[in-house]
Amino acid sequence: MGTSDNCSDEFAGNLISAFAIAVSDRINQRITDATQLNDSSCFAIVQIANKPGLSIECLSKILQLKHSSVVRLINKLELNEMIHRHKNTADDMRRVSIVLTEKGQELYDCIQNARKEAVQTMLDGFSKADRKIFAKTVGQLLSKVIDEDMPEERYCKACDASFNLSDVTGS
């Protein structure tokens, strides 16, 4: 492997860092290539699909973007007919719920397919037993790094709605 001690904490730490960035880059590249949108737009579409009626405030926290940046992002998505805003209440006309349009749903499907393809290319060649060990190990690692004050969706910006991170991490 190019190192005399591939069991050291330093080696493992570097391996985790490289893996996290490589996986993130691979998924981001696939979804942005497939949609011709930036990653924030793609992640916003995924979150809106997974939680119809999501508020701008909640989306801001998930994407870790300033409120004003999310407002601009939502304006752009609405201008391109990917989302639609609904006014929530008569007493606070500033509060809106966001839902996908048909075009937005098609983009969501495209994003999910691109994410699945990116992940599948990484898993090709691994046996079912190896995948099970990998999933258990990653679940253990995730349980150590997840900030419980952050919404689960922060870590699952591209996950489909059926995935529940707490089922994996036990938190």
C-alpha positions in Angstrom: 0.0 0.0 0.0 3.0 2.3 0.1 3.3 2.6 3.8 4.9 0.4 6.4 2.2 1.0 9.0 -1.2 1.1 7.4 -2.9 0.4 10.8 -1.8 3.7 12.4 -4.3 6.3 13.5 -2.5 8.8 11.2 -2.8 6.5 8.2 -6.5 5.8 9.0 -7.2 9.5 9.4 -5.7 10.3 6.1 -7.6 7.4 4.5 -10.9 8.6 5.9 -10.2 12.2 4.7 -9.3 11.1 1.2 -12.3 8.8 1.0 -14.8 11.4 2.2 -13.6 13.9 -0.3 -13.3 11.4 -3.2 -16.9 10.1 -2.6 -18.3 13.6 -2.2 -16.5 14.8 -5.4 -17.7 11.8 -7.4 -21.3 12.2 -6.4 -21.3 16.0 -6.8 -19.7 15.7 -10.3 -22.2 13.1 -11.4 -25.2 15.0 -10.3 -24.1 18.3 -11.6 -23.1 16.8 -14.9 -26.4 15.0 -15.2 -28.5 18.1 -14.4 -26.3 21.0 -15.5 -27.1 22.6 -12.1 -24.8 23.5 -9.3 -24.6 21.3 -6.3 -26.6 23.6 -4.0 -29.5 23.6 -6.5 -29.3 19.8 -6.7 -29.3 19.4 -3.0 -32.2 21.9 -2.6 -34.2 19.9 -5.1 -33.5 16.7 -3.2 -34.5 18.2 0.1 -37.7 19.7 -1.3 -38.6 16.4 -2.9 -38.0 14.5 0.3 -39.9 17.1 2.5 -42.6 18.8 0.4 -43.5 22.1 2.1 -40.0 22.7 3.4 -39.4 26.2 4.6 -36.6 28.5 3.5 -35.3 28.6 7.1 -35.1 24.8 7.3 -33.5 24.6 3.9 -30.9 27.2 4.9 -29.9 25.1 7.9 -29.7 21.9 5.9 -27.6 23.4 3.1 -25.6 25.6 5.6 -26.2 28.7 3.5 -27.2 32.1 4.6 -31.0 32.8 4.4 -30.4 35.4 1.7 -28.4 32.9 -0.4 -31.2 30.4 -0.1 -33.8 33.0 -1.1 -31.7 33.7 -4.2 -31.4 30.0 -4.9 -35.2 29.5 -4.5 -35.9 32.5 -6.8 -33.7 31.0 -9.5 -35.3 27.5 -9.1 -38.8 29.1 -9.3 -37.8 31.2 -12.3 -36.7 28.0 -14.1 -40.0 26.4 -13.1 -38.4 23.7 -10.9 -40.2 24.7 -7.7 -43.3 26.5 -6.6 -43.9 28.5 -3.4 -47.1 28.5 -1.4 -47.9 31.1 1.2 -48.4 29.5 4.5 -50.5 31.8 6.6 -52.4 35.0 6.2 -50.8 36.5 9.3 -47.2 36.1 8.0 -47.1 36.4 4.2 -43.3 36.1 4.3 -43.4 32.5 5.3 -43.7 30.1 2.4 -43.7 26.4 1.8 -41.7 25.1 -1.2 -42.8 22.2 -3.4 -41.4 20.7 -6.6 -43.0 21.2 -10.0 -43.2 18.4 -12.5 -39.9 19.6 -14.0 -38.4 19.7 -10.5 -39.5 16.1 -9.9 -37.9 15.0 -13.2 -34.7 16.7 -12.0 -35.0 14.9 -8.6 -35.2 11.6 -10.4 -32.2 12.5 -12.5 -30.2 13.4 -9.4 -31.1 10.2 -7.7 -30.1 8.1 -10.7 -26.8 10.0 -11.0 -26.1 9.5 -7.3 -26.9 5.7 -7.5 -24.7 5.3 -10.6 -21.8 7.1 -8.9 -22.1 4.9 -5.8 -22.5 1.7 -7.9 -19.2 2.3 -9.7 -17.5 2.5 -6.3 -19.2 -0.7 -5.1 -18.6 -2.8 -8.2 -16.4 -5.7 -7.5 -17.2 -5.9 -3.7 -19.0 -9.0 -2.5 -22.3 -8.7 -0.5 -20.3 -9.7 2.6 -17.8 -6.9 2.0 -20.6 -4.4 1.4 -22.2 -5.4 4.7 -18.9 -5.0 6.6 -18.4 -1.6 4.9 -21.9 -0.4 5.8 -21.4 -1.4 9.4 -18.0 0.4 9.6 -19.3 3.5 7.9 -22.3 3.5 10.3 -19.9 3.4 13.2 -17.8 6.2 11.9 -20.9 8.3 11.2 -22.2 7.9 14.7 -19.0 9.5 15.9 -19.0 12.5 13.7 -22.7 13.5 13.4 -23.6 16.7 15.2 -26.9 16.1 16.9 -27.8 19.8 16.7 -27.8 19.6 12.9 -30.8 18.1 11.0 -30.1 14.6 9.7 -30.7 15.9 6.2 -27.5 17.9 6.5 -25.6 14.7 6.1 -28.0 13.2 3.6 -28.2 16.1 1.2 -28.4 13.7 -1.8 -30.1 10.7 -0.1 -33.5 9.5 -1.2 -36.4 9.9 1.2 -36.4 6.2 2.1 -33.0 6.5 3.9 -33.0 7.1 7.6 -29.5 7.9 9.0 -30.5 7.2 12.6 -31.2 3.6 11.6 -27.6 3.2 10.6 -26.0 5.2 13.4 -28.3 4.2 16.2 -28.8 7.9 17.2 
